[in-house]
Amino acid sequence: MTELLTPGGTMEMVRESLAAGADSVYVGPRGWSRREAAYELAHDEIHEVIRMAHDRGARLRVALNADIETADHTDMMRKVETYARWGVDGFIVKTPEAMRAIHARFPEITIHASVGCNVRDRAAMERVKAAGATQFVASTAVSTYERIAALKRTADEVGIGVELLIHSNRCVTGVGGCRLYDYFAPYFEEEVVHDSDGSTRVKLIGNPDKGGVCYRPCLGTHVPQIAEKFPAKVLTYLEKSNNEIYALLEDVPRYLALGVTTLKIQGREYPAPLIAELTKIYRRLMDQTQAGAADVPAARAALDPVLAERDQCRNAKTQRLNERLMAKVSADLHQRLVSRMASTDWDPNSEEAHLRQAEPNA
């Protein structure tokens, strides 16, 4: 049976997702996943949601899907061993070395190779399987049923399960394959995250692979000060391929027929009621399909207004992230101006004018 995996960005979201019919819920521990700390759970909260899921006959997955260095394995395994003792049902991991460490200690536990692994071919499947993954999230760059079906056939040959993001953001070149945030590295900011077990972890705001939120510069190219950071060829590429959002609703019956392991909804940063409604819609369609009576038009009619709300939420979040980036750009420009003014060779007629031309409100 294909499982429906839904996000748990807050305790409320976990409760509502389970009540809406999720087979599994995934959460991120403070500092260890590809989300802002506001959408991760504290150590003691993870203990509670594991019990919460099991009380409903559901499963709880923990996402350790930021980049994890070898030097961090001791801290990671301290968390993993505690979660395993509490009965966690699986881990979502991006870094192969971290997968190996978890698999070596708990060989029977489910390990999802995160969407950040950007798996789209046999070589990548074999690589994550060798590291201990039992299933992988297909790259969001694999965007048609035909390509997904071909990927599933290859996965069957390799002997690894396929997980599909059926409601998500594609990201440019696929989640995990995009490095556009590197153009904004000067504006990254370290954030120390404290957990309820006394541990701390550093996120790098601006770099999702380091656990920080992405500023989504790919969606801010209409802002001159963001666009100018990209080479012309990147801007040309972004005109053709961008960070779109999608819902693979119509193909759900065919994915169930393929026998995919998991259908996953993305969105820990969305409001809990919105995720609950999405879960209900996909749960109903999956149940109808299993009963041989899938009503896709009714599911689409129910989904469309939810999509409108989701789009509003995402657009507002993107605007806030772009503004957050621009605030850092402005602060950097100001500091450069102050530094130049303090130097003995500063020419106010050239340097100041040049710097101010790059300011957001110039």
Secondary structure, 3 states (H helix, E strand, C coil): CCEEEEECCCHHHHHHHHHCCCCEEEECECCCCCCCHHHCECHHHHHHHHHHHHHCCCEEEEEECCCCCHHHHHHHHHHHHHHHHHCCCEEEECCHHHHHHHHHHCCCCEEEECHHHCECCHHHHHHHHHCCCCEEEECCCCCCHHHHHHHHHHHHHHCCEEEEEEEEECCCCCCCCCCHHHHHHHHCEEEEEECCCCCEEEEEECCHHHECCCCCHHHCCCCHHHHCCCCHHHHHHHHHCCCCEEECCCCHHHHHHHCCCEEEECCCCCCHHHHHHHHHHHHHHHHHHHCCCCCHHHHHHHHHHHHHHHHHHHHHHHHHHHHHHHHHHHHHHHHHHHHHHHCCCCCHHHHHHHHHHCCCCC
